[in-house]
Amino acid sequence: MDQSIHERLKMIRHAAGLSQTEFADICGLTQQRITQYETGKRTPKMTTIDSMIKAVDQRQKKETQAGDAEKADICFKIGANLLQLSIELFHESMLQREADLQRQEGAELEDIKKALENRERKDTDKLIAILKTLNNDGRYLVVNYAEDLAGNPKYQAAAPDPGEE
């Protein structure tokens, strides 16, 4: 959406040729609330936009029943524009949610990677500490045992993806 919600609400009102008071009356809000929305002092929630759409729909029905086609048409256009705004806001919120989830997943994967690296570091440190306590014969046996384990597919680490590292 190229324009802010504040600009869009003002544009919708201007397109209908209404004052803030008239627009507020049709939308079921106060003139002060419309001023706050248009100036950016407040931002309407999705539920408020939905309430505005319902109020405009009720007003359109009332004007249609009263035989005032011009006012009913103004209400129809306002309702259509508010509905379009609501759809765009919903779409934006879904895109933002998706971006937030991707960031969260990325952070969780990074945490897992760090934990594994920390574990590997601890294991390496532990192995070095053990080797330092052994004499040459003991070190030789540990190295031979490690080589045997490394040659056994059952104990081999999965090969890293070519894109990693």
Secondary structure, 3 states (H helix, E strand, C coil): CCCCHHHHHHHHHHHHCCCHHHHHHHHCCCHHHHHHHHHCCCCCCHHHHHHHHHHHHHHHHHHHHCCCHHHHHHHHHHHHHHHHHHHHHHHHHHHHHHHHHHHHHHHHHHHHHHHHHHHHHHHHHHHHHHHHHCCHHHHHHHHHHHHHHHHCHHHCCCCCCCCCC
